[in-house]
């Protein structure tokens, strides 16, 4: 019967996520300089939402990445690895900001995304919260 795909046992699927991300496509292409305040707010919100997703799902991560899609539909990613895993939105924002500084911002943007990878269960990490720092970003 199993050779014919027949099996009464319940299907069990368990998989650990490799990364957790949030991204948004803009209603109009945004300029890194002229729309800086808007982009900065969106960027912070994406980092905050990824951190909330991590906490809700019980993970921390070391790999922080960004994704940019330009007006000509080219997609660029940049990544940064932290020494300690985190689910802290300010740490994620700072690391993602480092990634952003290594990305050319000479074209309008149509998409912005933030990703946290190299995940481990939060329960296996000591509860340390570094102080929040505010860094200057390209936008």
PADRENDREN-322130 format. One record per residue: residue number from 0; x, y, z of N, C-alpha, C in turn; residue in three letters. Coordinates in nm, 4 decimals, always signed. Layout:
<pts>
+-----+----------+----------+----------+----------+----------+----------+----------+----------+----------+---------+
| num |     n_px |     n_py |     n_pz |    ca_px |    ca_py |    ca_pz |     c_px |     c_py |     c_pz | residuo |
+-----+----------+----------+----------+----------+----------+----------+----------+----------+----------+---------+
| NUM |        X |        Y |        Z |        X |        Y |        Z |        X |        Y |        Z |     ALA |
...
+-----+----------+----------+----------+----------+----------+----------+----------+----------+----------+---------+
</pts>
This chain:
<pts>
+-----+----------+----------+----------+----------+----------+----------+----------+----------+----------+---------+
| num |     n_px |     n_py |     n_pz |    ca_px |    ca_py |    ca_pz |     c_px |     c_py |     c_pz | residuo |
+-----+----------+----------+----------+----------+----------+----------+----------+----------+----------+---------+
|   0 |  +0.0825 |  -0.1195 |  +0.0000 |  +0.0000 |  +0.0000 |  +0.0000 |  +0.0869 |  +0.1258 |  +0.0000 |     UNK |
|   1 |  +0.1976 |  +0.1221 |  +0.0782 |  +0.2806 |  +0.2420 |  +0.0836 |  +0.3502 |  +0.2694 |  -0.0494 |     UNK |
|   2 |  +0.3685 |  +0.1660 |  -0.1309 |  +0.4275 |  +0.1868 |  -0.2632 |  +0.3343 |  +0.2672 |  -0.3525 |     UNK |
|   3 |  +0.2069 |  +0.2696 |  -0.3167 |  +0.1073 |  +0.3450 |  -0.3931 |  +0.0743 |  +0.4783 |  -0.3269 |     UNK |
|   4 |  +0.1533 |  +0.5158 |  -0.2278 |  +0.1315 |  +0.6437 |  -0.1615 |  +0.0205 |  +0.6402 |  -0.0584 |     UNK |
|   5 |  -0.0192 |  +0.5224 |  -0.0164 |  -0.1258 |  +0.5088 |  +0.0822 |  -0.0652 |  +0.4798 |  +0.2188 |     UNK |
|   6 |  -0.0974 |  +0.5616 |  +0.3157 |  -0.0440 |  +0.5456 |  +0.4500 |  -0.1360 |  +0.6204 |  +0.5452 |     UNK |
|   7 |  -0.1819 |  +0.5524 |  +0.6485 |  -0.2754 |  +0.6131 |  +0.7428 |  -0.2078 |  +0.6961 |  +0.8514 |     UNK |
|   8 |  -0.0750 |  +0.6882 |  +0.8595 |  -0.0057 |  +0.7643 |  +0.9636 |  -0.0138 |  +0.9142 |  +0.9348 |     UNK |
|   9 |  -0.0236 |  +0.9967 |  +1.0403 |  -0.0281 |  +1.1422 |  +1.0172 |  +0.1059 |  +1.1923 |  +0.9630 |     UNK |
|  10 |  +0.0976 |  +1.2930 |  +0.8796 |  +0.2180 |  +1.3549 |  +0.8247 |  +0.2752 |  +1.4477 |  +0.9314 |     UNK |
|  11 |  +0.4006 |  +1.4281 |  +0.9643 |  +0.4666 |  +1.5105 |  +1.0650 |  +0.5770 |  +1.5900 |  +0.9963 |     UNK |
|  12 |  +0.5643 |  +1.7197 |  +0.9999 |  +0.6678 |  +1.8047 |  +0.9408 |  +0.7209 |  +1.8975 |  +1.0483 |     UNK |
|  13 |  +0.8457 |  +1.8813 |  +1.0787 |  +0.9101 |  +1.9720 |  +1.1730 |  +1.0373 |  +2.0221 |  +1.1081 |     UNK |
|  14 |  +1.0479 |  +2.1507 |  +1.1005 |  +1.1697 |  +2.2085 |  +1.0450 |  +1.1991 |  +2.3377 |  +1.1195 |     UNK |
|  15 |  +1.3253 |  +2.3610 |  +1.1389 |  +1.3683 |  +2.4833 |  +1.2046 |  +1.3914 |  +2.5895 |  +1.0973 |     UNK |
|  16 |  +1.3474 |  +2.7122 |  +1.1218 |  +1.3724 |  +2.8175 |  +1.0226 |  +1.5217 |  +2.8478 |  +1.0118 |     UNK |
|  17 |  +1.5656 |  +2.8804 |  +0.8909 |  +1.7053 |  +2.9170 |  +0.8679 |  +1.7256 |  +3.0666 |  +0.8907 |     UNK |
|  18 |  +1.6203 |  +3.1432 |  +0.8642 |  +1.6265 |  +3.2874 |  +0.8861 |  +1.4850 |  +3.3408 |  +0.9032 |     UNK |
|  19 |  +1.4772 |  +3.4612 |  +0.9555 |  +1.3501 |  +3.5315 |  +0.9705 |  +1.3712 |  +3.6699 |  +0.9108 |     UNK |
|  20 |  +1.2782 |  +3.7111 |  +0.8241 |  +1.2984 |  +3.8397 |  +0.7569 |  +1.1674 |  +3.9154 |  +0.7427 |     UNK |
|  21 |  +1.1834 |  +4.0423 |  +0.7172 |  +1.0724 |  +4.1314 |  +0.6847 |  +1.1198 |  +4.2208 |  +0.5713 |     UNK |
|  22 |  +1.0325 |  +4.2422 |  +0.4751 |  +1.0662 |  +4.3355 |  +0.3670 |  +0.9398 |  +4.4056 |  +0.3226 |     UNK |
|  23 |  +0.9601 |  +4.5178 |  +0.2556 |  +0.8461 |  +4.5928 |  +0.2057 |  +0.8796 |  +4.6504 |  +0.0689 |     UNK |
|  24 |  +0.7803 |  +4.6470 |  -0.0184 |  +0.7916 |  +4.7109 |  -0.1494 |  +0.7172 |  +4.8433 |  -0.1397 |     UNK |
|  25 |  +0.7791 |  +4.9481 |  -0.1860 |  +0.7223 |  +5.0817 |  -0.1728 |  +0.6180 |  +5.1092 |  -0.2808 |     UNK |
|  26 |  +0.5223 |  +5.1965 |  -0.2483 |  +0.4207 |  +5.2376 |  -0.3453 |  +0.4842 |  +5.3123 |  -0.4621 |     UNK |
|  27 |  +0.5901 |  +5.3852 |  -0.4310 |  +0.6674 |  +5.4550 |  -0.5352 |  +0.8143 |  +5.4367 |  -0.5011 |     UNK |
|  28 |  +0.9003 |  +5.4441 |  -0.6016 |  +1.0438 |  +5.4294 |  -0.5773 |  +1.0920 |  +5.5477 |  -0.4929 |     UNK |
|  29 |  +1.1698 |  +5.5165 |  -0.3895 |  +1.2147 |  +5.6189 |  -0.2954 |  +1.3614 |  +5.6534 |  -0.3169 |     UNK |
|  30 |  +1.3931 |  +5.7796 |  -0.2987 |  +1.5283 |  +5.8301 |  -0.3169 |  +1.5995 |  +5.8315 |  -0.1817 |     UNK |
|  31 |  +1.7222 |  +5.7790 |  -0.1768 |  +1.7958 |  +5.7647 |  -0.0503 |  +1.8196 |  +5.8984 |  +0.0197 |     UNK |
|  32 |  +1.8306 |  +6.0068 |  -0.0551 |  +1.8547 |  +6.1384 |  +0.0057 |  +1.7229 |  +6.2120 |  +0.0290 |     UNK |
|  33 |  +1.6432 |  +6.2288 |  -0.0766 |  +1.5195 |  +6.3067 |  -0.0659 |  +1.4172 |  +6.2415 |  +0.0272 |     UNK |
|  34 |  +1.4152 |  +6.1088 |  +0.0330 |  +1.3190 |  +6.0354 |  +0.1160 |  +1.3862 |  +5.9735 |  +0.2386 |     UNK |
|  35 |  +1.4946 |  +6.0340 |  +0.2819 |  +1.5752 |  +5.9774 |  +0.3909 |  +1.4952 |  +5.9533 |  +0.5185 |     UNK |
|  36 |  +1.4175 |  +6.0507 |  +0.5625 |  +1.3414 |  +6.0364 |  +0.6871 |  +1.2410 |  +5.9217 |  +0.6763 |     UNK |
|  37 |  +1.1723 |  +5.9138 |  +0.5642 |  +1.0752 |  +5.8067 |  +0.5423 |  +1.1446 |  +5.6705 |  +0.5416 |     UNK |
|  38 |  +1.2555 |  +5.6596 |  +0.4670 |  +1.3304 |  +5.5336 |  +0.4601 |  +1.3846 |  +5.4931 |  +0.5968 |     UNK |
|  39 |  +1.4339 |  +5.5887 |  +0.6719 |  +1.4886 |  +5.5597 |  +0.8039 |  +1.3812 |  +5.5019 |  +0.8959 |     UNK |
|  40 |  +1.2629 |  +5.5599 |  +0.8917 |  +1.1518 |  +5.5094 |  +0.9722 |  +1.1100 |  +5.3695 |  +0.9314 |     UNK |
|  41 |  +1.1035 |  +5.3449 |  +0.8012 |  +1.0677 |  +5.2121 |  +0.7499 |  +1.1731 |  +5.1104 |  +0.7911 |     UNK |
|  42 |  +1.3001 |  +5.1493 |  +0.7787 |  +1.4117 |  +5.0605 |  +0.8132 |  +1.4054 |  +5.0207 |  +0.9611 |     UNK |
|  43 |  +1.3813 |  +5.1189 |  +1.0479 |  +1.3700 |  +5.0922 |  +1.1915 |  +1.2516 |  +4.9999 |  +1.2191 |     UNK |
|  44 |  +1.1396 |  +5.0240 |  +1.1527 |  +1.0205 |  +4.9408 |  +1.1714 |  +1.0467 |  +4.7962 |  +1.1282 |     UNK |
|  45 |  +1.1166 |  +4.7762 |  +1.0160 |  +1.1497 |  +4.6404 |  +0.9712 |  +1.2355 |  +4.5689 |  +1.0751 |     UNK |
|  46 |  +1.3346 |  +4.6388 |  +1.1288 |  +1.4217 |  +4.5798 |  +1.2319 |  +1.3421 |  +4.5447 |  +1.3567 |     UNK |
|  47 |  +1.2515 |  +4.6324 |  +1.3962 |  +1.1678 |  +4.6093 |  +1.5140 |  +1.0769 |  +4.4887 |  +1.4928 |     UNK |
|  48 |  +1.0193 |  +4.4775 |  +1.3733 |  +0.9290 |  +4.3659 |  +1.3443 |  +1.0038 |  +4.2330 |  +1.3369 |     UNK |
|  49 |  +1.1244 |  +4.2326 |  +1.2792 |  +1.2053 |  +4.1096 |  +1.2752 |  +1.2397 |  +4.0671 |  +1.4178 |     UNK |
|  50 |  +1.2779 |  +4.1631 |  +1.5019 |  +1.3106 |  +4.1319 |  +1.6414 |  +1.1891 |  +4.0733 |  +1.7133 |     UNK |
|  51 |  +1.0716 |  +4.1303 |  +1.6893 |  +0.9487 |  +4.0787 |  +1.7514 |  +0.9190 |  +3.9371 |  +1.7018 |     UNK |
|  52 |  +0.9406 |  +3.9125 |  +1.5724 |  +0.9213 |  +3.7776 |  +1.5165 |  +1.0164 |  +3.6782 |  +1.5825 |     UNK |
|  53 |  +1.1426 |  +3.7183 |  +1.5983 |  +1.2411 |  +3.6316 |  +1.6635 |  +1.1957 |  +3.5962 |  +1.8050 |     UNK |
|  54 |  +1.1552 |  +3.6962 |  +1.8802 |  +1.1140 |  +3.6736 |  +2.0196 |  +0.9893 |  +3.5864 |  +2.0264 |     UNK |
|  55 |  +0.8938 |  +3.6132 |  +1.9376 |  +0.7691 |  +3.5361 |  +1.9374 |  +0.7962 |  +3.3891 |  +1.9060 |     UNK |
|  56 |  +0.8920 |  +3.3648 |  +1.8156 |  +0.9238 |  +3.2272 |  +1.7750 |  +1.0339 |  +3.1640 |  +1.8599 |     UNK |
|  57 |  +1.0942 |  +3.2439 |  +1.9500 |  +1.1923 |  +3.1894 |  +2.0431 |  +1.3316 |  +3.1682 |  +1.9859 |     UNK |
|  58 |  +1.3758 |  +3.2597 |  +1.8991 |  +1.5085 |  +3.2481 |  +1.8382 |  +1.5913 |  +3.3736 |  +1.8610 |     UNK |
|  59 |  +1.7215 |  +3.3558 |  +1.8506 |  +1.8175 |  +3.4657 |  +1.8399 |  +1.9037 |  +3.4338 |  +1.7183 |     UNK |
|  60 |  +1.9661 |  +3.5367 |  +1.6597 |  +2.0469 |  +3.5132 |  +1.5405 |  +2.1722 |  +3.5971 |  +1.5374 |     UNK |
|  61 |  +2.2720 |  +3.5473 |  +1.4644 |  +2.4007 |  +3.6179 |  +1.4508 |  +2.4171 |  +3.6836 |  +1.3147 |     UNK |
|  62 |  +2.3523 |  +3.6322 |  +1.2133 |  +2.3686 |  +3.6855 |  +1.0779 |  +2.2623 |  +3.7889 |  +1.0475 |     UNK |
|  63 |  +2.3037 |  +3.9120 |  +1.0276 |  +2.2105 |  +4.0209 |  +0.9972 |  +2.2321 |  +4.0608 |  +0.8518 |     UNK |
|  64 |  +2.1241 |  +4.0743 |  +0.7766 |  +2.1379 |  +4.1096 |  +0.6357 |  +2.0323 |  +4.2081 |  +0.5907 |     UNK |
|  65 |  +2.0647 |  +4.2765 |  +0.4820 |  +1.9679 |  +4.3662 |  +0.4188 |  +1.9494 |  +4.3237 |  +0.2740 |     UNK |
|  66 |  +1.8373 |  +4.3633 |  +0.2198 |  +1.8073 |  +4.3395 |  +0.0788 |  +1.7546 |  +4.4705 |  +0.0221 |     UNK |
|  67 |  +1.8125 |  +4.5121 |  -0.0880 |  +1.7669 |  +4.6319 |  -0.1578 |  +1.7281 |  +4.5923 |  -0.2994 |     UNK |
|  68 |  +1.6168 |  +4.6456 |  -0.3477 |  +1.5845 |  +4.6315 |  -0.4896 |  +1.5731 |  +4.7726 |  -0.5443 |     UNK |
|  69 |  +1.6482 |  +4.7955 |  -0.6511 |  +1.6534 |  +4.9279 |  -0.7116 |  +1.5427 |  +4.9452 |  -0.8149 |     UNK |
|  70 |  +1.5281 |  +5.0687 |  -0.8629 |  +1.4232 |  +5.0994 |  -0.9600 |  +1.4375 |  +5.0190 |  -1.0889 |     UNK |
|  71 |  +1.5604 |  +4.9759 |  -1.1228 |  +1.5806 |  +4.8948 |  -1.2438 |  +1.5668 |  +4.7448 |  -1.2138 |     UNK |
|  72 |  +1.5177 |  +4.7115 |  -1.0955 |  +1.4905 |  +4.5748 |  -1.0488 |  +1.6149 |  +4.4943 |  -1.0137 |     UNK |
|  73 |  +1.7337 |  +4.5569 |  -1.0153 |  +1.8511 |  +4.4860 |  -0.9632 |  +1.8319 |  +4.4680 |  -0.8139 |     UNK |
|  74 |  +1.8725 |  +4.3532 |  -0.7636 |  +1.8616 |  +4.3245 |  -0.6206 |  +2.0010 |  +4.3094 |  -0.5627 |     UNK |
|  75 |  +2.0230 |  +4.3701 |  -0.4474 |  +2.1530 |  +4.3656 |  -0.3816 |  +2.1317 |  +4.3234 |  -0.2367 |     UNK |
|  76 |  +2.2204 |  +4.2388 |  -0.1874 |  +2.2169 |  +4.2008 |  -0.0460 |  +2.3522 |  +4.2302 |  +0.0165 |     UNK |
|  77 |  +2.3500 |  +4.2601 |  +0.1441 |  +2.4714 |  +4.2779 |  +0.2224 |  +2.4477 |  +4.2111 |  +0.3575 |     UNK |
|  78 |  +2.5522 |  +4.1482 |  +0.4110 |  +2.5392 |  +4.0748 |  +0.5365 |  +2.6478 |  +4.1138 |  +0.6354 |     UNK |
|  79 |  +2.6163 |  +4.0955 |  +0.7628 |  +2.7093 |  +4.1236 |  +0.8722 |  +2.6890 |  +4.0154 |  +0.9780 |     UNK |
|  80 |  +2.7987 |  +3.9621 |  +1.0308 |  +2.7889 |  +3.8595 |  +1.1347 |  +2.8260 |  +3.9189 |  +1.2698 |     UNK |
|  81 |  +2.7374 |  +3.9015 |  +1.3653 |  +2.7604 |  +3.9482 |  +1.5022 |  +2.8422 |  +3.8452 |  +1.5793 |     UNK |
|  82 |  +2.9116 |  +3.8896 |  +1.6820 |  +2.9866 |  +3.7953 |  +1.7657 |  +2.8932 |  +3.7163 |  +1.8564 |     UNK |
|  83 |  +2.7833 |  +3.7779 |  +1.8987 |  +2.6855 |  +3.7116 |  +1.9858 |  +2.5474 |  +3.7165 |  +1.9209 |     UNK |
|  84 |  +2.4704 |  +3.6089 |  +1.9323 |  +2.3340 |  +3.6108 |  +1.8770 |  +2.2463 |  +3.7115 |  +1.9513 |     UNK |
|  85 |  +2.1464 |  +3.7640 |  +1.8822 |  +2.0603 |  +3.8662 |  +1.9422 |  +1.9179 |  +3.8559 |  +1.8902 |     UNK |
|  86 |  +1.8264 |  +3.9138 |  +1.9667 |  +1.6903 |  +3.9410 |  +1.9205 |  +1.6549 |  +4.0861 |  +1.9563 |     UNK |
|  87 |  +1.7579 |  +4.1653 |  +1.9842 |  +1.7407 |  +4.3042 |  +2.0259 |  +1.7256 |  +4.3942 |  +1.9029 |     UNK |
|  88 |  +1.6147 |  +4.4686 |  +1.8926 |  +1.5935 |  +4.5503 |  +1.7726 |  +1.7014 |  +4.6557 |  +1.7493 |     UNK |
|  89 |  +1.7576 |  +4.7139 |  +1.8562 |  +1.8600 |  +4.8174 |  +1.8361 |  +1.9907 |  +4.7560 |  +1.7852 |     UNK |
|  90 |  +2.0230 |  +4.6350 |  +1.8289 |  +2.1433 |  +4.5665 |  +1.7801 |  +2.1237 |  +4.5269 |  +1.6336 |     UNK |
|  91 |  +2.0049 |  +4.4774 |  +1.6015 |  +1.9738 |  +4.4409 |  +1.4627 |  +1.9805 |  +4.5654 |  +1.3750 |     UNK |
|  92 |  +1.9240 |  +4.6770 |  +1.4232 |  +1.9226 |  +4.8026 |  +1.3463 |  +2.0646 |  +4.8516 |  +1.3206 |     UNK |
|  93 |  +2.1491 |  +4.8433 |  +1.4228 |  +2.2871 |  +4.8896 |  +1.4079 |  +2.3632 |  +4.8030 |  +1.3072 |     UNK |
|  94 |  +2.3489 |  +4.6710 |  +1.3171 |  +2.4186 |  +4.5802 |  +1.2249 |  +2.3655 |  +4.5956 |  +1.0827 |     UNK |
|  95 |  +2.2338 |  +4.6105 |  +1.0689 |  +2.1749 |  +4.6304 |  +0.9362 |  +2.2211 |  +4.7642 |  +0.8784 |     UNK |
|  96 |  +2.2386 |  +4.8635 |  +0.9649 |  +2.2919 |  +4.9929 |  +0.9214 |  +2.4332 |  +4.9809 |  +0.8678 |     UNK |
|  97 |  +2.5145 |  +4.8948 |  +0.9312 |  +2.6501 |  +4.8682 |  +0.8802 |  +2.6427 |  +4.8097 |  +0.7393 |     UNK |
|  98 |  +2.5502 |  +4.7187 |  +0.7183 |  +2.5311 |  +4.6594 |  +0.5853 |  +2.4915 |  +4.7672 |  +0.4846 |     UNK |
|  99 |  +2.4031 |  +4.8551 |  +0.5271 |  +2.3535 |  +4.9608 |  +0.4397 |  +2.4652 |  +5.0552 |  +0.3969 |     UNK |
| 100 |  +2.5595 |  +5.0805 |  +0.4858 |  +2.6720 |  +5.1685 |  +0.4520 |  +2.7591 |  +5.1090 |  +0.3411 |     UNK |
| 101 |  +2.7514 |  +4.9783 |  +0.3213 |  +2.8312 |  +4.9126 |  +0.2169 |  +2.7525 |  +4.8937 |  +0.0871 |     UNK |
| 102 |  +2.6369 |  +4.9552 |  +0.0782 |  +2.5527 |  +4.9411 |  -0.0407 |  +2.5457 |  +5.0738 |  -0.1153 |     UNK |
| 103 |  +2.5582 |  +5.0697 |  -0.2485 |  +2.5439 |  +5.1943 |  -0.3251 |  +2.3994 |  +5.2444 |  -0.3190 |     UNK |
| 104 |  +2.3841 |  +5.3713 |  -0.2868 |  +2.2507 |  +5.4307 |  -0.2761 |  +2.2353 |  +5.5430 |  -0.3780 |     UNK |
| 105 |  +2.2792 |  +5.5155 |  -0.4997 |  +2.2773 |  +5.6164 |  -0.6057 |  +2.1542 |  +5.6044 |  -0.6951 |     UNK |
| 106 |  +2.0691 |  +5.5073 |  -0.6689 |  +1.9467 |  +5.4884 |  -0.7466 |  +1.8283 |  +5.4844 |  -0.6526 |     UNK |
| 107 |  +1.7121 |  +5.5102 |  -0.7082 |  +1.5904 |  +5.4998 |  -0.6274 |  +1.5674 |  +5.3544 |  -0.5869 |     UNK |
| 108 |  +1.5056 |  +5.3385 |  -0.4695 |  +1.4790 |  +5.2053 |  -0.4151 |  +1.3312 |  +5.1717 |  -0.4286 |     UNK |
| 109 |  +1.3032 |  +5.0461 |  -0.4630 |  +1.1641 |  +5.0017 |  -0.4677 |  +1.1333 |  +4.8996 |  -0.3592 |     UNK |
| 110 |  +1.2371 |  +4.8404 |  -0.2981 |  +1.2157 |  +4.7421 |  -0.1915 |  +1.3282 |  +4.7525 |  -0.0902 |     UNK |
| 111 |  +1.2942 |  +4.7311 |  +0.0354 |  +1.3922 |  +4.7279 |  +0.1438 |  +1.3563 |  +4.6115 |  +0.2346 |     UNK |
| 112 |  +1.4564 |  +4.5316 |  +0.2705 |  +1.4318 |  +4.4179 |  +0.3580 |  +1.5419 |  +4.4001 |  +0.4602 |     UNK |
| 113 |  +1.5068 |  +4.3384 |  +0.5732 |  +1.6008 |  +4.3074 |  +0.6812 |  +1.5826 |  +4.1603 |  +0.7166 |     UNK |
| 114 |  +1.6949 |  +4.0901 |  +0.7338 |  +1.6918 |  +3.9471 |  +0.7627 |  +1.7848 |  +3.9158 |  +0.8792 |     UNK |
| 115 |  +1.7439 |  +3.8200 |  +0.9623 |  +1.8304 |  +3.7669 |  +1.0676 |  +1.8415 |  +3.6169 |  +1.0445 |     UNK |
| 116 |  +1.9647 |  +3.5682 |  +1.0322 |  +1.9891 |  +3.4264 |  +1.0084 |  +2.0838 |  +3.3694 |  +1.1117 |     UNK |
| 117 |  +2.1375 |  +3.2510 |  +1.0815 |  +2.2223 |  +3.1763 |  +1.1755 |  +2.1507 |  +3.1700 |  +1.3108 |     UNK |
| 118 |  +2.0303 |  +3.1145 |  +1.3074 |  +1.9420 |  +3.1143 |  +1.4241 |  +1.9750 |  +3.0022 |  +1.5217 |     UNK |
| 119 |  +1.9567 |  +3.0318 |  +1.6485 |  +1.9639 |  +2.9317 |  +1.7548 |  +1.8480 |  +2.9590 |  +1.8503 |     UNK |
| 120 |  +1.8017 |  +2.8561 |  +1.9214 |  +1.6930 |  +2.8794 |  +2.0170 |  +1.7358 |  +2.9797 |  +2.1245 |     UNK |
| 121 |  +1.6484 |  +3.0732 |  +2.1546 |  +1.6798 |  +3.1769 |  +2.2541 |  +1.7057 |  +3.1160 |  +2.3912 |     UNK |
| 122 |  +1.6432 |  +3.0038 |  +2.4199 |  +1.6585 |  +2.9407 |  +2.5515 |  +1.8009 |  +2.8936 |  +2.5772 |     UNK |
| 123 |  +1.8803 |  +2.8763 |  +2.4707 |  +2.0186 |  +2.8303 |  +2.4883 |  +2.1168 |  +2.9457 |  +2.5066 |     UNK |
| 124 |  +2.0657 |  +3.0695 |  +2.5074 |  +2.1512 |  +3.1878 |  +2.5191 |  +2.1305 |  +3.2555 |  +2.6534 |     UNK |
| 125 |  +2.2383 |  +3.3068 |  +2.7148 |  +2.2203 |  +3.3848 |  +2.8375 |  +2.1433 |  +3.5129 |  +2.8073 |     UNK |
| 126 |  +2.0646 |  +3.5571 |  +2.9011 |  +1.9805 |  +3.6756 |  +2.8815 |  +2.0624 |  +3.8020 |  +2.9027 |     UNK |
| 127 |  +2.1325 |  +3.8448 |  +2.7998 |  +2.2099 |  +3.9688 |  +2.8054 |  +2.1518 |  +4.0665 |  +2.7055 |     UNK |
| 128 |  +2.1286 |  +4.1863 |  +2.7476 |  +2.0761 |  +4.2899 |  +2.6594 |  +2.1761 |  +4.4047 |  +2.6553 |     UNK |
| 129 |  +2.2476 |  +4.4194 |  +2.5432 |  +2.3389 |  +4.5336 |  +2.5346 |  +2.2603 |  +4.6648 |  +2.5311 |     UNK |
| 130 |  +2.3208 |  +4.7734 |  +2.5749 |  +2.2505 |  +4.9017 |  +2.5731 |  +2.2209 |  +4.9460 |  +2.4302 |     UNK |
| 131 |  +2.1097 |  +5.0125 |  +2.4126 |  +2.0708 |  +5.0615 |  +2.2804 |  +2.1617 |  +5.1773 |  +2.2397 |     UNK |
| 132 |  +2.2070 |  +5.1722 |  +2.1173 |  +2.2890 |  +5.2799 |  +2.0625 |  +2.2241 |  +5.3305 |  +1.9353 |     UNK |
| 133 |  +2.2301 |  +5.4574 |  +1.9128 |  +2.1740 |  +5.5161 |  +1.7929 |  +2.2883 |  +5.5546 |  +1.7002 |     UNK |
| 134 |  +2.2898 |  +5.4993 |  +1.5808 |  +2.3967 |  +5.5296 |  +1.4862 |  +2.3463 |  +5.6110 |  +1.3693 |     UNK |
| 135 |  +2.4338 |  +5.6827 |  +1.3065 |  +2.3993 |  +5.7626 |  +1.1889 |  +2.3950 |  +5.6708 |  +1.0673 |     UNK |
| 136 |  +2.2873 |  +5.6772 |  +0.9924 |  +2.2706 |  +5.5924 |  +0.8745 |  +2.2763 |  +5.6759 |  +0.7477 |     UNK |
| 137 |  +2.3016 |  +5.6093 |  +0.6355 |  +2.3049 |  +5.6817 |  +0.5084 |  +2.1706 |  +5.7452 |  +0.4737 |     UNK |
| 138 |  +2.0619 |  +5.6948 |  +0.5300 |  +1.9315 |  +5.7593 |  +0.5115 |  +1.8504 |  +5.7515 |  +0.6370 |     UNK |
+-----+----------+----------+----------+----------+----------+----------+----------+----------+----------+---------+
</pts>
